[in-house]
């Protein structure tokens, strides 16, 4: 069976040592769109703009650092232990979504504390950007012909001749599977926000995102090429890392369920608190 061949140059423009790649553009769009949702929702809650703008730096930096460090620790630890300076070479690739999730969480907590905004409120606003990242970053991986799936003869299998992992074989387009997963979660986040607005229980969006995304990641890993762990492992590294985040999502949903009175009006909608009161 003849399968579709994906042989696109990942670089859009070269100008001397400078390269503009699809991945970089999609990554930048992720940060901008994510901040747009953080800003719009917090403004809706009457938080002043000067308390919102630092989120752009705290959360974006946390996400990038977390994703990079996560990749180095979980997927290529020996390489970076021998060459620790290469951890700083982000342009050489290597970002892990599990580490990015941890970095976003850390950046969110630091931003919320410094700007006196409830942590649970900010966490929910980051889910929109996280869903966009789950979509756009995987599309970037697709353009880079990286993080490919395992060989298959299914009709929608794709040849990735630029891939460093068996480019001559037709494979699952696992990057596209994850991109569709991210797009689906984004729609779910929008629907929940449209239906409940400021009345939604805090951590509802965060818990929903973690449960759906990491369940989806766990399942998609069955058709992804092995990374870090060999084929003799029962699960992939991505699956092992997804399990704790999945259960953390259920913990967040439990706390959201305890605040279900926000939906009925028994608990007032979230608004900007008095700056003189403790959060």
C-alpha positions, 0 to 999 in steps of 0.5 A: 500500500502506498502511504502519504509521504511527509517530506516538508522542510521544517525551516521556513526562512534562512538568513545566515545563522538565523533560521525561522521554523514552523515549530518556533512560530507555533510555539510563539503563538501558543504563548501569545494565545495563552496569555490572551485567555489569562488576561481576558478572564482575569479582567472579567473578574475585575483584576487590574491589568498591572497585576495581570501582565507579569503572568506572561513572563512567569508562566511562559518562562516556567513552561519553557524551563520545565519542558526543557529540564523535564526532557533532559531528566527523563529522556536523555539524562546521561547525555546532559549529565556528561554535557550539562551546558547543552541543557541551555541549547533549547534551539537544539530541541528536546522539550517534554510536555510533562515537564512543561506542565510542572513548569507552568504549575510552578510559574502559576504559583509564583505569579499568583503569590507575588500578585495576590491572586488566588492560585486556583483562579490562575490555574484555571486560566492557564488551561486554555493556553495549555490546550493550545500548546498541546495542539500547536507544539505537536503540529510543530513536531509534525513539521519537524518529522519528530516524535513519530509513531510506531510502524503500521500499515493502516491507510492513514500511516505516513512516511517520514523520510526526514525522521531519524527513527526509521524514515523508510517505514510508514508510521502512525502520525502520533503527533497529529493524534495528540494535536487533535486531542489538544484541540478537543480539550480546548473546545471543552474548556471553551464550552465550560467557560461559556456555560458557567463563566465566573460561577464555575467552581475553581479548579474545574478547568484544571482538573478536567484538563489534566484528566482528559489530556493525560488519559489521552496521552497514556493511550496515544503512547501505545502507538508512539515510538519508544523514547528513553525506555526500551521495548522491553518496558511494559509502558513508555516513559510518557505513560509512566509520567502521565499517571501521576498527573492523571490522578492529580486531575481527579484531586483537583476535580474533587476540590471543584466538586466541593465548591459546586455551590458557585454554580447555584449562587450559594457561593458568590462568583469569583471577583478581584478581592480587596487588596488589603485582605489575605487570599 
